[in-house]
Amino acid sequence: MGLRTERPSLGDDSEVRRIIDECHATAHGVLRDHRERLEVLAHRLLERETRDESEIYAAVGFDRPLSTNRD
């Protein structure tokens, strides 16, 4: 007799599908909302593949966050 591995239940398949669909819609919305910034970044990377962090933030027009080092 073989061993049977018990897997935790993920709940109702329709609930899992709803969560996945919701996350997909959110991700799509974020990409759509920032499309122009992504295109600028893509063009900058085509010009020169290697960019440092400050260049990436400048390319997409975001302020660079303050350091969050938690020593």
trRosetta pair geometry for C-beta under 8 A, 3 or more apart (Angstrom, degrees):
i j d omega theta_ij theta_ji phi_ij phi_ji
10 13 7.9 63 90 -89 109 52
10 16 5.4 36 138 -79 119 132
11 15 4.9 -53 124 69 123 137
11 16 6.4 155 73 -47 94 89
12 15 4.3 89 68 1 93 105
12 16 7.1 -164 94 -6 50 82
13 16 5.5 -52 -149 37 37 113
13 17 6.2 39 152 -20 68 105
14 17 5.5 -50 -145 38 33 114
14 18 6.3 40 151 -25 64 103
15 18 5.6 -49 -148 31 32 115
15 19 6.6 33 153 -19 63 103
16 19 5.9 -55 -152 35 31 110
16 20 6.4 29 152 -16 65 107
17 20 5.7 -56 -147 39 32 111
17 21 6.1 31 155 -19 66 108
18 21 5.8 -56 -146 39 28 110
18 22 6.2 30 154 -21 64 108
19 22 5.7 -55 -147 36 29 113
19 23 6.4 27 155 -16 64 106
20 23 5.9 -57 -148 38 30 109
20 24 6.2 32 154 -20 65 108
21 24 5.6 -54 -146 36 31 114
21 25 6.3 31 155 -19 65 106
22 25 5.8 -54 -148 36 29 110
22 26 6.4 31 153 -19 63 106
23 26 5.6 -53 -148 36 32 113
23 27 6.3 31 155 -17 66 106
24 27 5.9 -55 -147 38 29 109
24 28 6.2 30 155 -19 65 109
25 28 5.7 -54 -144 38 29 113
25 29 6.3 33 155 -22 63 107
26 29 5.7 -57 -151 35 29 113
26 30 6.5 29 154 -19 64 104
27 30 5.8 -53 -150 33 32 111
27 31 6.5 28 154 -14 65 107
28 31 5.9 -58 -149 40 30 109
28 32 6.1 31 153 -20 66 110
29 32 5.6 -55 -142 39 30 112
29 33 6.0 30 158 -20 66 109
30 33 5.8 -55 -144 37 27 111
30 34 6.3 -6 164 9 63 113
31 34 6.5 -77 -143 54 24 89
31 35 6.7 61 153 -76 63 73
31 38 6.9 16 -155 -36 75 157
32 35 5.8 -10 -155 -42 32 111
34 37 4.6 -47 -177 44 87 118
34 38 5.8 93 122 -28 87 97
34 60 7.5 17 -174 -164 116 113
35 38 5.7 -59 -149 37 31 111
35 39 6.4 29 156 -20 67 105
36 39 5.8 -54 -149 35 32 111
36 40 6.6 34 152 -19 65 103
37 40 5.7 -51 -150 34 33 112
37 41 6.4 34 152 -18 65 106
37 59 7.8 111 -168 125 76 71
37 60 4.1 60 -175 -152 111 82
37 61 5.9 -111 -112 31 110 104
37 62 7.8 61 -153 -32 146 94
38 41 5.6 -55 -149 38 32 113
38 42 6.3 36 152 -23 66 104
38 60 7.6 32 -67 -116 39 107
39 42 5.5 -49 -145 33 33 114
39 43 6.5 33 156 -17 64 103
40 43 5.9 -57 -152 37 30 109
40 44 6.4 29 152 -18 65 107
40 59 5.5 176 127 172 103 82
40 60 6.5 160 76 -95 116 48
40 61 7.7 61 65 -17 158 100
41 44 5.7 -55 -147 37 32 111
41 45 6.3 28 155 -17 66 107
41 56 6.9 40 -130 -148 112 74
41 59 4.9 107 -97 126 67 126
41 60 5.3 5 -60 -69 115 95
42 45 5.8 -58 -148 38 29 109
42 46 6.4 31 152 -21 64 105
43 46 5.6 -52 -148 34 33 112
43 47 6.6 37 151 -22 63 102
44 47 5.6 -52 -155 31 34 114
44 48 7.2 -38 167 46 65 80
44 51 6.6 45 135 -76 114 147
44 55 7.3 -178 164 157 140 104
44 59 4.6 -85 0 -126 163 139
45 48 7.3 -89 -145 76 29 46
45 49 6.0 43 -174 -124 76 42
45 51 6.6 -87 -95 -12 74 124
48 51 6.7 113 99 -66 98 82
51 55 4.2 -126 -171 91 102 128
51 56 5.4 126 118 -58 125 81
51 59 7.2 -15 -169 -18 160 141
52 55 5.2 94 55 9 66 105
52 56 7.3 -128 102 -8 34 90
53 56 5.7 -56 -152 32 32 112
53 57 6.6 28 155 -14 67 104
53 64 7.1 89 139 -129 101 121
54 57 5.8 -52 -148 38 35 109
54 58 6.2 35 153 -19 66 108
54 64 6.2 -29 -113 -73 70 147
55 58 5.6 -54 -144 39 31 112
55 59 6.2 36 155 -26 65 106
56 59 5.7 -52 -147 31 29 113
56 60 6.6 5 162 1 63 109
57 60 6.5 -72 -148 48 27 94
57 62 5.1 -95 -152 75 79 85
57 63 7.0 -3 179 157 124 11
57 64 4.5 24 -167 -74 178 83
58 61 7.5 31 -176 -73 29 35
65 68 7.0 -6 132 -31 122 106
